[in-house]
Amino acid sequence: MSQETLIKLECTSCKRVMYHSTKNKKTIKARLELSKFCKNCKKHAPHKETK
């Protein structure tokens, strides 16, 4: 069974899920945080991984 799973990235300012990505849970234990463009806020904002 593969350890790569689909994750959701939520904007920290407006709390909306904007992006989906994959992550290998065996190699990366911590929650992922990336700076992405939010279409709702119309600016670059940090996006955190949600459940």
C-alpha positions as CSV (number, residue, x, y, z in Angstrom):
1,M,0.0,0.0,0.0
2,S,1.3,3.4,-0.9
3,Q,2.1,6.0,1.8
4,E,1.3,8.9,-0.6
5,T,-2.1,10.4,0.2
6,L,-4.1,13.3,-0.9
7,I,-4.1,16.4,1.4
8,K,-6.1,19.7,1.5
9,L,-4.4,23.1,1.8
10,E,-6.5,25.7,3.6
11,C,-5.8,29.5,3.5
12,T,-4.8,30.8,6.9
13,S,-6.5,34.2,6.4
14,C,-9.9,33.3,4.9
15,K,-10.0,29.6,6.1
16,R,-11.1,28.2,2.7
17,V,-9.7,25.1,1.0
18,M,-8.2,26.2,-2.2
19,Y,-5.6,23.5,-3.2
20,H,-5.2,19.7,-3.1
21,S,-1.8,18.0,-3.2
22,T,-0.1,14.7,-2.4
23,K,2.3,14.0,0.4
24,N,4.4,11.0,1.4
25,K,3.5,10.4,5.0
26,K,6.5,8.1,5.6
27,T,9.1,10.8,4.7
28,I,7.3,14.0,5.8
29,K,5.8,13.7,9.4
30,A,5.0,17.4,10.0
31,R,2.1,19.3,8.6
32,L,2.8,21.0,5.3
33,E,2.7,24.8,5.0
34,L,3.2,26.5,1.6
35,S,2.8,30.1,0.4
36,K,0.2,30.0,-2.4
37,F,-2.1,32.5,-4.2
38,C,-5.6,32.6,-2.7
39,K,-8.3,33.5,-5.2
40,N,-10.6,34.7,-2.4
41,C,-8.1,37.1,-0.7
42,K,-6.5,38.0,-4.1
43,K,-3.0,37.8,-2.5
44,H,-0.3,35.3,-1.6
45,A,-1.0,33.8,1.8
46,P,0.3,30.8,3.7
47,H,-1.7,27.6,3.2
48,K,-1.7,24.9,5.9
49,E,-2.5,21.2,5.6
50,T,-5.8,20.2,7.0
51,K,-7.3,16.8,7.9
